[in-house]
């Protein structure tokens, strides 16, 4: 009988140790999945060149730098020298960032963009809600775009893999009557 109880005790200890190991493995897997999900929800950094041409629906235009963006009030502020102008998004036909304009990284370093963009292909991000665009630093032209709600996971992973090595630079923004926007972007060569 003693042998039976010793064997049973040993079996229980081994089973308990195995169960604890499984719980730790499941917990670890859950934490990894939650970390990956949090990383997938991070917005994409976007550089805004320092000179923009804004064409209004009444065919007039404004040139300057994007210095404010208010998704709730649906306005965008364009500044040039000491003059600032706040525009209703509903008035804007198109926002085009000048190709030869200065572009900065979030740390203040200048991005050098060459003429040959054989490796960099322009992408179009469509259906972006206005509140998914956030101007982070107007002096350096830094914005974040939350694409998690408008892109499928495969496309989002592809965009993120490029954003790890390159900086997306805005080429053009169009505002839709539905309260959404389309942004054309080109990544810088790494």
C-alpha positions as CSV (number, residue, x, y, z in Angstrom):
1,X,0.0,0.0,0.0
2,X,2.9,2.3,0.8
3,X,4.2,1.9,-2.7
4,X,0.8,2.7,-4.1
5,X,0.6,6.0,-2.1
6,X,4.2,6.9,-3.0
7,X,3.5,6.3,-6.7
8,X,0.2,8.3,-6.5
9,X,2.0,11.1,-4.7
10,X,4.7,11.2,-7.3
11,X,2.1,11.2,-10.1
12,X,0.2,14.0,-8.5
13,X,3.4,16.1,-8.1
14,X,4.4,15.5,-11.7
15,X,0.8,16.3,-13.0
16,X,0.7,19.5,-10.9
17,X,4.1,20.6,-12.2
18,X,3.0,20.0,-15.8
19,X,-0.3,21.9,-15.2
20,X,1.7,24.9,-13.8
21,X,4.0,24.8,-16.8
22,X,1.0,24.7,-19.2
23,X,-0.6,27.7,-17.4
24,X,2.7,29.7,-17.7
25,X,3.0,28.8,-21.4
26,X,-0.6,29.9,-22.0
27,X,-0.1,33.1,-20.1
28,X,3.1,33.8,-22.0
29,X,1.4,33.2,-25.3
30,X,-1.5,35.5,-24.3
31,X,0.9,38.2,-23.3
32,X,2.8,37.9,-26.7
33,X,-0.5,38.1,-28.6
34,X,-1.6,41.2,-26.6
35,X,1.8,42.8,-27.2
36,X,1.5,42.1,-31.0
37,X,-2.1,43.5,-31.0
38,X,-0.9,46.7,-29.2
39,X,1.9,47.0,-31.8
40,X,-0.6,46.6,-34.6
41,X,-2.7,49.4,-33.2
42,X,0.1,52.0,-33.2
43,X,-0.4,54.8,-35.7
44,X,1.9,55.1,-38.8
45,X,4.3,58.1,-38.6
46,X,3.9,60.4,-41.6
47,X,6.1,63.3,-42.6
48,X,4.5,66.4,-44.1
49,X,6.9,68.4,-46.4
50,X,7.2,72.0,-45.2
51,X,5.5,73.6,-48.3
52,X,2.0,72.8,-49.4
53,X,-0.3,74.1,-52.1
54,X,-4.0,74.0,-51.1
55,X,-6.5,74.3,-54.0
56,X,-9.9,75.5,-52.8
57,X,-13.2,74.5,-54.4
58,X,-13.6,78.1,-55.6
59,X,-10.4,77.6,-57.6
60,X,-8.3,80.0,-55.4
61,X,-5.2,78.6,-53.7
62,X,-3.2,79.0,-50.6
63,X,0.5,78.2,-50.2
64,X,2.3,77.6,-46.9
65,X,2.9,75.1,-44.2
66,X,0.4,72.9,-42.4
67,X,0.5,74.3,-38.8
68,X,-2.7,72.9,-37.3
69,X,-5.3,70.2,-38.1
70,X,-8.6,70.0,-36.2
71,X,-10.6,66.9,-37.0
72,X,-13.5,67.9,-34.8
73,X,-13.8,71.4,-36.1
74,X,-12.9,70.2,-39.5
75,X,-10.3,72.9,-40.2
76,X,-6.7,73.0,-41.4
77,X,-4.4,75.9,-40.7
78,X,-1.9,77.0,-43.3
79,X,0.8,79.5,-42.3
80,X,3.3,81.4,-44.3
81,X,5.8,83.8,-42.7
82,X,3.7,85.5,-40.0
83,X,0.4,85.0,-41.8
84,X,-1.9,82.1,-40.9
85,X,-5.2,81.1,-42.5
86,X,-7.7,78.6,-41.1
87,X,-9.6,76.8,-43.8
88,X,-12.7,74.7,-43.5
89,X,-12.0,71.2,-44.9
90,X,-15.3,71.4,-46.8
91,X,-13.8,74.3,-48.9
92,X,-10.7,72.3,-49.8
93,X,-10.4,70.5,-53.1
94,X,-6.9,69.2,-52.8
95,X,-3.7,69.5,-50.7
96,X,-0.5,68.9,-52.6
97,X,2.9,68.8,-50.8
98,X,5.7,70.3,-53.0
99,X,8.2,67.7,-54.2
100,X,11.3,69.8,-53.5
101,X,10.2,70.8,-50.0
102,X,12.2,70.1,-46.9
103,X,11.1,67.0,-45.0
104,X,12.2,66.2,-41.4
105,X,12.3,63.1,-39.2
106,X,10.8,63.2,-35.8
107,X,14.3,63.7,-34.3
108,X,14.8,66.8,-36.4
109,X,17.1,65.3,-39.0
110,X,16.6,66.4,-42.5
111,X,15.4,63.7,-45.0
112,X,17.3,63.7,-48.2
113,X,15.1,62.7,-51.1
114,X,16.7,62.0,-54.4
115,X,15.2,62.3,-57.9
116,X,15.4,58.6,-58.6
117,X,12.6,56.8,-56.8
118,X,12.9,53.5,-58.5
119,X,12.5,51.6,-55.2
120,X,9.9,53.8,-53.7
121,X,6.4,53.4,-54.9
122,X,3.6,55.8,-54.2
123,X,0.7,54.2,-52.1
124,X,-2.8,55.5,-51.6
125,X,-4.5,55.2,-48.2
126,X,-8.2,55.7,-48.7
127,X,-11.2,56.0,-46.4
128,X,-9.3,57.4,-43.5
129,X,-11.6,59.1,-40.9
130,X,-10.5,62.7,-40.1
131,X,-10.0,61.7,-36.5
132,X,-7.4,59.1,-37.5
133,X,-5.1,61.8,-38.6
134,X,-3.2,63.7,-35.9
135,X,-0.6,66.5,-36.4
136,X,2.0,65.7,-33.8
137,X,4.6,68.4,-34.4
138,X,3.8,71.2,-36.9
139,X,7.4,72.6,-36.8
140,X,8.9,69.4,-38.0
141,X,5.9,68.4,-40.1
142,X,5.2,65.2,-38.1
143,X,1.8,63.5,-38.2
144,X,0.4,60.1,-37.2
145,X,-2.2,58.2,-39.1
146,X,-4.2,55.4,-37.5
147,X,-4.9,52.9,-40.2
148,X,-6.0,50.0,-38.0
149,X,-9.7,50.6,-38.6
150,X,-9.5,51.1,-42.3
151,X,-6.9,48.6,-43.6
152,X,-7.1,44.8,-43.6
153,X,-4.4,43.1,-41.4
154,X,-2.3,42.0,-44.4
155,X,-2.1,45.5,-45.9
156,X,-1.4,47.0,-42.5
157,X,1.4,44.6,-41.9
158,X,2.9,45.5,-45.3
159,X,2.7,49.2,-44.5
160,X,4.2,48.7,-41.0
161,X,7.1,46.6,-42.4
162,X,8.0,49.5,-44.7
163,X,7.6,52.0,-41.9
164,X,10.2,50.2,-39.8
165,X,12.9,51.0,-42.3
166,X,11.6,54.1,-44.1
167,X,9.6,57.2,-43.4
168,X,6.3,57.7,-45.2
169,X,6.1,61.2,-46.8
170,X,2.8,62.7,-47.7
171,X,2.4,63.7,-51.4
172,X,-1.2,64.7,-51.5
173,X,-4.4,64.7,-49.4
174,X,-7.9,64.8,-50.7
175,X,-10.9,65.3,-48.4
176,X,-14.1,63.4,-49.3
177,X,-17.6,64.7,-48.6
178,X,-18.2,61.7,-46.4
179,X,-15.8,63.1,-43.7
180,X,-13.0,60.9,-44.7
181,X,-9.7,61.5,-46.5
182,X,-7.4,59.9,-49.0
183,X,-3.6,60.3,-48.5
184,X,-1.1,59.6,-51.2
185,X,2.3,58.7,-49.7
186,X,5.8,57.7,-50.8
187,X,8.3,56.0,-48.5
188,X,11.8,57.4,-48.4
189,X,14.5,55.0,-49.5
190,X,16.2,53.4,-46.4
